[in-house]
Each structure stands twice: as structure tokens, then as C-alpha cells.
Amino acid sequence: MEWETVIGLEIHTQLATKSKIFSGASTAYGANANTQACAVDLGLPGVLPVLNKQAVTMAVKFGLAIGANISRRSIFARKNYFYPDLPKGYQISQYELPIVANGTLTIELEDGTSKTIGVTRAHLEEDAGKSLHEDYHGMTGIDLNRAGTPLLEIVSEPDMRSAKEAVAYMKKMHSLVRYLGISDGNMQEGSFRCDANVSVRPKGQKEFGTRTELKNINSFRFVERAINFEVERQIDLIEGGGKVVQETRLYDPDKHETRSMRSKEEAMDYRYFPDPDLLPVAVSEEDIESVRATLPELPDAKQARFESELGLSAYDAGILTGDRELADYFEAVVKSCGEAKLSANWVISELSGRLNKEDMTLAESPVSAEMLGGMLKRLAENAITSKMAKEVFDAMWNGEGDADAIIEKRGLKPADTGEVEKIIDDLIARNPEQVEQFRAGKEKVLGFFVGQVMKASKGKADPAQVNQLLREKLK
């Protein structure tokens, strides 16, 4: 039997506010345990929550970016459940009336096609604390610093049909919230994580199968691996005569398996009811237009501009716009040297490659956009060769100054055309056999001549010029 996978994602993204959603406590990451949980976060008797307006603004900003409906009136509810890291015994969330509803996000697939995924809703809620299981010898530690941190829970439609589509959607959403500046998207710190709802059904069947929820996955690689494992588990179970049970499961990356955590709750199990301590959230047209005016150029629009105005390929434009900081860096390089395609090649290959090798972020790069642009300007002017450019880049990376200072200090200057022609004439005269081979159609022989010219010129000849001159003279 052929099976079809059905996937929906619930993405939890921590909003980049300085204080919590209902209190003035700090949201800064890395503080000592339980030093940033105030009386409001702990739900102590007599305290009242006060809504953080910035969290609402960020939610509206997100809704506008995905073309969703912004609710003019939304309500906070109490979601009741008991867990050690939930000090109040309930979580303040939104249920029947979320602030954002009915949006879309278009993803690009590996075969070059695109697919639009529905976003059912995005609602505001408070994060829970954190249970710590290591170093407690059979006990669990509770850190409530995270309790009350504002979350935007983004719920997709079950529109994805493979783990790769789910990863593409998650990556696109990760890029979007960072472009908007509403979240740092740091997955290692838990700022961006997801639950995956996974089910299978026979191909052609309209009804959904029984789903399981894979809880709290915080890396793109683990999302793909967890979904693929769960799909295989469900298919094997059904084909073996068993039935899938609706439940919440955890993915163990060390053992590469999912295991049962608890039976899956329904909405009725949480006994939602409007929070009596919080008024409905009213968002006016003026509020919405004010937020709309702050929207940055979004990834899809930026990619289209890079292709149409700068002449980049869809592939290069997609890589450069996948991260806002990288896109800004690239544009600064282009501004310095005026060469878009050359800049794209160097930012994607040399710069990004070196950052990956050194395990550094773009913000830590010792080569600024202006420095790289200055070097590429000299390369475009033929003041240095491509080989010299790599030498200059290495020197800039090692802190030896900007391109012009390095070029002057090292005496980097390409061989002039006359000198190159003399070397080529001499080589042709000394290698008649290889000349005949080239004229007989053996193109590979050209590589021999190029290598010899570069060696004779001590790397100072421009490879592109050498190729052109060689072809003219060999013919």
C-alpha cells in the first residue's frame, strides 16, 4: 500500500521584548536560576498581570507579514494543567479569539517549485519555566526564569506532505521572524522551537489518520529526522495490524527514536476560560497602519529585487536573503565595489566558507563589508588577480589592514600584457606537440599551458587574460 504523510507544525517563537509578557521582569538569557521570576510570574496571591504592549505590536507585525487577518479584539484565556515548571497551575494563552488568523507562507522546494502553506493562527501566550534533569541524581530541578517570557505560537494547516517540506517551512518562518526583528530565533537557547503533528493515510484517502505530536524539537536536522522516524513507525504499526494512538511523543536524537510521553490532550482537557484578570485586547486601524509602516523589506521581495535589479541567479539570491544579516552585509559590499555578481560569489563562497570553517558568526567576521568591497573593487579594476585577491583576503582576515594597505605592503601587482605574451610565445615555441594536440581538439591541453604561464609569472598573471591570450595564439 502507498502511504501519504500529513504534517502540521506548531512553532513557538520567543518574542524579543526586554521584559515579560505580563510583568516587568527581565527576559535576558543566561541569568542564574530563579533570579528573574517575579511575584507576577509565580502567580503569588494578590498580584495582577499587565499586558506588555510591545508583545502585541510584534504579533501584529508578524500577522501583516504573512497577509493574515489581525483581530481587532482578541481574548486571553487560562489553559489549565499541572506541571512542576508551571507555577500558577495554568498558562495564560489565547484560545477562541487569537490575535492573528488565516495567513499564508510560501516555501521553495528542492525541485525548484514553490508551495503555499496555510497558517491557521498565531496567538500570544506566556512561556513556562524549565525542568532540568541533569546533575540532580534522580531528581528534577526547576528554573522559573523563563516563566512569563512572551511567546508567539504559530500554528500551520496540515499542508505539508514530507519532512523536507516541514523543514523548508520551518526555515522560512525562522528567517521571517528574524527579518521582522521580533525574535532572535536562537534555537540553542530555546527561542525558536516546534511541535510536529504527524499522521499517515493511504494515498487517495481524504480523511486524516490518527496523529501524534512530537514535542519541543529545536533544530532543523532533528525535525527532519524525527518526522521521518515517526512516519516509518506509524506505517510499520498499521501494516502490522496495530493502530496509531493519539499521543504526545518525544524525539531522542541520541537513539534516533520517538517514545511515548503522555496521551494527547484535547482542548476540553485544558478547561479554557477567559482570564478574569485581563481585559480583551483592542487593536485599532491606526495601530495596524502604524505597525505596517515599520515593516522591513521581506525575504521574498528582497530576493526578487536581487534577481531583477542586481542580475543574481535565483539560487544565489535565495542564499543571500535567507538571513537578514547576510543580505545586509552583501548589499554593503556591493555599495563599496559596485559589482553585484562578484560580491555574491565572494560572500557565498569565500566569506561564508571561512566563517563555517572557523565556526564564527557573521557578526564576528574580522573582514567588514567595506573591507571586502574595497578588495573586490581592486579585483574588478584588474589591479590584482584572483589569486592575489585570495592572498589579500587571508591577510585581511588575519588583521593586516585593508586591501590597499596589504597590496602596497606586499607589492602585489599583476604582470603586464607584454610580459604575459612573451611567456606564452616562449611556451608555444617549446611545446609543439601540445600545440598540435590542442589544435586537434584536445581542450584539456589548455590547462597545461595555463599552469605553465602561472608558474612562469610567479602567480602574477591574470588567469582570465591568460586563457584569452592562449586561445588566440594557439589557434
Steps between C-alpha positions, in 0.01 A plus 500: 500500500619852423483745788474877516653702784307790652691754711407817686742704710447704814794740526572673829709813459607709798441867433796736537353723769720613786237416760248221535153493353313575826772637730804727505745213567794469262502250212882502464642152439762338719425643846540281808203270554189657654641854515264641233165365617301769679179471705282542188684222313455272800130581534527591867178607679389858435705565185348609168642458148548806276534439125826601330395721206816420305403133487171598336682723251732214404209262450326753273825547306522126441136480393547775241810327363310178424192680362282383789192650662579711807229461760371836616398327823678199648471331838743341743392173657625273773626163380486278806748221557739397774871465450792587730629781274158668480480680835145639466344167404383663175655672199365829369444446128245576228242248387178598324605848390872511405663824391605365155305264273496362144836588349728326251870434451649390167792258511745397228550127441813316387366445147469876447125517549324693776213410730273716714443383858202627694555658840188432705580739784768665706418575860677662792575309818748479785780245504533251784807448714759233428547155654865401542571128518880489494726511807218445748548127568149372435332833577385789280606863541260778409620831352218754474699777328325420172152505654305792356727557199274608209438234236335515162365154418466464122270216394508376140235316304581128444625591150845342502552157344862420584766568762690711246194723447470539877866603526461746211198655675679519835810660342288754315314588820829525690634742239179706509487558878866606493441736204213657693720541807238339723723209611869416499404149388776343713411132493773396744350732762143386429388823334368309199368147532217293359254219559427283195160336451552193283258248350482266201213390278461278192561700182173632365321497837350836601462434873804565716661217693554506877775749579775509754670812626880515512582746775761777532741441211763773478703435185421468130696175475314344792162606358573312178636193675219488758223527239658235274536260793144559616358447150679166471385400850136576421507318165667192654246505783197517270634244251571269793134509601530758776348846543661839550411652836451876527775603738788736565842351427857612558780466246829364636778612259758273665297184443324640188157396618176648627348377823169553673481790743130523584157459342409798283266746668203659326397862549233395750768345722653844555170654616563829318315805628561876459756631746305720745809712574554616141281719282447412131777632274373776270704576187391804298547574130744772598703246700515265204604768251761628743651150518473453122715809450785329691507183288842438342553365150405133541708204375290421190497863388873536565576184302291623207689833508840329511402300191340782299720796594834336577482216248561221751386145442201375699734264687747772605223745587329233710815430701577868556147589612459197727655701783441872549850569631657326200276693259595830665871406489476412131328829412772692686767314299323587174476863608877508554606336174203529261532137387195292601587161348862516614383598849250212510768248407739619769239536776352156431821307444806665655344689790230251602740211448757657730238579764380139497855369519582725797158437660433875515190713450482779245511755782839354603653529153834687506434608141235773484276552200689819414836318513377221272341753265825697481693188403243396238518847349873449440429155353236641263747769391758228423732662752544151651438148370253254648788309658631822654149579622498177703836595647366845591185348651708269721710797613190708581358205694821485702477869590760650266285796400290587197559387141693804377741488794565128446543539123757776548682326785535173307566658163215315336478598136384294202742426218443735206362371171833521319672289761223238488509485119876444505458207743225349283702536177794328663284212626337445160840490334629242748190274495403431136351158586250649749419777251401240239294310756303816583444578132377141458223571751652391832377787719660354813842599368405863568524428871863396455584831334310707760685326781837560336424870442390548862815326618726708279331825608523396867120526527490862387320434170124536490352152423215643292743702287731201469214283372399759242854560372580128486192422291580780257866395458442122493248532221 
